[in-house]
């Protein structure tokens, strides 16, 4: 399973999470942490990726095929294929 990484220093204390700047991220971080915990409990590999670099890193792995692989589905399938789908595909490439 590939999940967007959360900050390593993200607080565990809910009272702290309810204050700025954490309150805007708390739901998504806790959701991803629970998903990772459940996946590991099932024996699944969990890969965390940095959303800022996942596409460029995947592109460097793919080389000349990068544009075709990462942008080809949008050209072929059209909407609703979007950036989120491209990022998920890139994360899959990194995990593989």
N, C-alpha and C positions, 0 to 999 in steps of 0.2 A: 504494500500500500504506500502510495506517495502522498505526503501531506506538506503543505506550506509550513516552514519552520516558524516557531514562535520565539520571542526573545528569551535567551537563557536566564536573564535576570527578572523575568516576569514574576511578580509576587504571588505567593500561595494564599496569603491572608485575604479573605473576602472583603473585610473592611477597607483594606488598602485598594483592592481592585475596584471598589465603588467610587474611588476618587480619581480626579484627573492626574495623569494622562491615561490611566489604565482602564477607566470605565468604558471607553470607546472600543477597546480591544478584548475585554474580558470574556464576552460570550463566545467569540470565535476561537480564542485561545483555549478556553476550557473545553469547548466542543472537540477541537483537534486533539487535546490531551487525552480525553476519554476515548476517542476513536483509536489513538495510538495504543493506549493501555489495553483495550479490548482486542485489537489485532494481535498484539504481542501475546496476550493470554491464549489466543488460538494458535500460536506458533507461527504467525505470519511475520514476514519481514516488513519493517516500517522504514521508509526512506523519507527524510526531511529535505526540502529544497528551499533555497532562497529565491523568492519570486523575482528579485531584481536581476538575477543572473541565469535563471533556468533556461531561457530561450537561447541566449548567446552561448552557453555551455553546450547545449544540445546541438546547436549549429556547428560548433567546432568539432564535435564528434562526428556529425554527419558529413561534414566537408561540402563537396560540390552538390550533394543531394539535399542540403538543408532547406533551400527554398521550396523544392518540390514536396518534401515530406512535411514541413511545418506550415506552409501556406497553400499547398495543393488541395487539401480537403475543402477549404473555403471556396476555392475556384471551382471545384467539382460539385460540392454539395450546396454551396451558397448558404444563406442564413438558415438556421440560427448559429452556424459554426462561427465562433467568435474568439476573442483573445483568451478567454478562460479555457476554452477547449484546446487551443494551441498550447497554452501553458501546461495543461494536463498531459498532452501528448509529449511535450518536451520533458516533463518530469518522468514520464514512463521511459523515455529513452535513457535518461540519466540513471534510473534504477536498474535498467537492464544490463 
